[in-house]
């Protein structure tokens, strides 16, 4: 019996490892997006907030996404592309909103820090729900269809746990790097103090880069989700255009093709996101006029 159990565990781990390789791109995007949500927090609140977001991510994966994905894939697989179109559109909206903020358009409502932190955590968990949905659906699609139900559930559970630990462990380390630098500056060894000072000076620029990368990641992932899943529903136009552009540059090699694919998806995401931002702002103004 123990040999049989070990064989099942081995099958689950092998399937999880194979499927998780295909989710790497979204995991990187998740790790790039998340640090934006802890910028501006007091140092003492950074790790607790990352911990709360990580718990929310586990709730998303185990309580919402995993059961829903299994049920829908079994009984209503046609619903999944529509959900991903909606999720991708929301990511495009969030990314475009951040782009408008770079140009001085502010969307955040004022409030105290006590109010801001729960809103911040909720916003991060909401974004994680969409990214985690893509991770889990890609993983589910990558698993062998001949794998039994419990092996499938086990493999998805392993992927969910491993990806959450990987992303939020990396985020926790990243947001505390400046504190590590400060501790190094107190070291009696001069070389260590200098290295710590360089780390502290570099972190604001690092976070600015991460903010830009995170925004581009939102637009890229959101745009790609919408393009791919529109083709699964009713409109092949954007995907056909993307494939035509890829075909035109494929002679330049896979790296250039990937860069072009990413850029086109991000531009599509930005355009779609700007449309949604315009609609949301318009509705907000109409409500404001109606209130007066």
N, C-alpha and C positions, 0 to 999 in steps of 0.2 A: 504493500500500500504506500509506504514511504517513497519507494522508487517511482511509483505512478504519480505521486504528488510532486516530486522533484521534476519529473518530465513535464508536467503541466506548467509548473512555475517557469521552467526553462523555455517552454513554448511561448508563454506570456511575455517574458523578458525579451526574447528574440524578436517577437512581433512588435513589441513596444519600441525597441531600438530601431528597427527597420522603418517603422511608421514615423517616429519622431524626427528622423533625418530630413523628411520632406517638410517638416514644420519649421525648420531652422530660420527661414527668412522672416516669418511672422514673429518668432520668438525674439529675434534681433530687434525688430520694430517695436515690440512690446517693451523691451529693455531700454530702447531709446526714448520712447514716449513717456514712460512713468516718472523719471526724475523731474520732469517739468512741474509735477504736482507738489513737490516738497520744496521748491525754490521759495525763498522768502520766509520760511518757517524759522522759529528759534531753534538753535542746535539741539536743545533738549527734547524737542518735539519731533525731530526728523525720523528717528528709528521707530518711535511709537506709531507715527502716521504710516510709515512703510509697512509696519506689522499689521495695522488695521486694513490697509489696502490688500496685503497678501492674504489675510483671512477672508476678505471679500472676494478675492480671486478664487480661492478654494471653494467658497460657497457657490460662486458662479459656475465653476466647472463640475462640481460633484452634485449639487442640488438642482441646478437649473439645466445646464447644457447637456450633461451626460444622459440623464433620463429622457429629456426631450429629443435629443438627437437619435437615440435608439428607438424611441416610439415613432418618431416621424419617418425615420428611414425604413421602418418596418411597415407602417400603415399609411403614411402620406408623404412619400419622398418628394412629391412635386412642390411641397410647401417650403422646403429647405432653400432653394434658390431665391425665393421671394424674401425670406428672412435675411439672407445675406445681402440682397440688394438694399433692403432697408438699413441694415447695419453698416454697409459700405457708405451709403448716403450720409448717415450720421457722422461717420469718421471724416468724410469730405467736408461736412459742415463745420466740425470742430477745427479741422486744419485751416479752412478758409477764414474762420473767425480769428484764429491766431495771426494769420497773415494780415488781416485788416487792422489788428492791434499794433502790428509793427509800423503801420502808417498813421497811428494816432486815433483810431476808432476804438473806443473802450466799451466793452459789453458787460463788465462785471458790475454788480450792484454793490454799493457801499455797505459796510456793516462792521461789527466788532470782530476781533480775532476769534472769539469764542464761537461766533456764528460761521466765520469763514472756514474753520478747519473741518467741521462736519460736511459742509458743502464741497470742499476740496476733496475729501475722502470719497464722498458720493460720486463726484464727477470722475474721479480716477477709476472707481469700481465700475461705473457705467461704461467707460471707454474700454476697460479690461474685459467686460462682458462680450463686446464685439470682437476684440482680438482673440480672446479665449475661444469664442465660438468658431472662428476660422481655424485656429489650431486644432480643436477637437474634431471638426468636420473633415479637415485634411487628413488627420490621423485615422479617422474612421474609414474614409475612402481608401486609404493606403493599406488597411488590414486585409488579410486573405479572407475572402467571403466564405471559405470553407471552415474558418475558425469557429469553434462553438461559441454559444452566447456568453458563457461565463469567462471563457478565455478572452473574448472580445472586450467584455466589461473590465476584466483584470488588466488587459493591455492599455485600455484607455485610462484607467485609474492610475496606472504607473506613469503614463505620459503626463497626465494632469498634475500629479504630485511633483514629478521631476521638473517639469517646465516652470511650475510656480516657484519651487525652491531655487532654480537656476536664475530666473528673472529677478526675483525680489531679493535674493542673496546678493546678486551683482549690483542692484540698485542701492541696497543698504550699505554695501562697501563703498560705492561711488559717492554717496552723500556724506560719508564720514571721512573721506580722504583728507579734507581740509583739517579736521580735528587731529588726524594722524600727523599731518604736517606741523601743526601747532605743538604737539608733543615732541616731535623731532627737534623743534627749535629750542627746546629746553634741555636737550642732550648736551653733556659736557664736551663731546667731540665736535670740533669746529665744522668738519666736513658734513656731519649729520645735520647740524644746525642750518647750514647753507642749503642743503637738499630740502629740509623742511620748509624753509622760507620760499624756495622756488615753487614748491608744491602749493603753498598757500596763495602765492601771487598768481599762479596759473589757473586756479580753480574757477574764478569768475569767467574767464575766457572759455574754459572747458564747458561750463554750464550753458554759456551762450551758444556754443557749437551744438551741444546736446539738444537745446531748445529748437534750433533750426532743423537738426536731423530728425527730431521727434515730430515736428510739424510736417516735414517732407514725408516722413514715414506714414503719418496719418493720411496724407493726400494720396500717396502711392498705394498703400494697402486698400484704402477706401475706393480709389478709382479702379484698381484691379478687380476688387470684389464686384463692383457694379458692372464693369465691362464683361467679366466672365459669366456672371449670373444673369445679366440681361440676355446673353446668348442662350442660356439654359431656359429662358422663359418665352420671350416673344420678339426680341430685337437683336439681330446678329450684326447690325451696322457697325457699332464701335469695335467689336472684336474683329470683324473682317478688315476694318481699317488698320487696326493694330497689327494683325498678321501681315498685311500688305507692307507696312512700314518695316516690320521685322525682316521680311523676305528681301526688301530692298537693301538692307545693311548686313545681311547674314554673311556676306563674303568677307566682311571686316573681322569676323571672328565672334565667338560666343560672348566674350566680355563686352564688346561694343553692342552686340544685340541685346544683352541684358540691360545695359545702361540706357539704350534707346527705349526698350520696353518700359523700364522704370520711369523714365522722363515722360513718355506719352501718358502712362497711367496717372502720374502725378499732375500733369497739365489737365487731363480730363477731370481728375478729382477736384482740382482747384476751380475749374469752370463750374462744375456741378455744385461745389460747395458755395461759391459766390452767389449762385442763383438762389440757393436755400437761405443763405445769410440775408440776401435782399428781401426774400419773402418774409422771413422772421422779423426783420427790422420794420418792414412795411406793416405787418400785423401789429407790432408793438406800438407804432405811431398811431394807427387807427384806434387801437384800444385807449391810448392816451388822450386822443381827441374826444372819444366817446365818454371818457371819464369826466372831462371838463364840460 
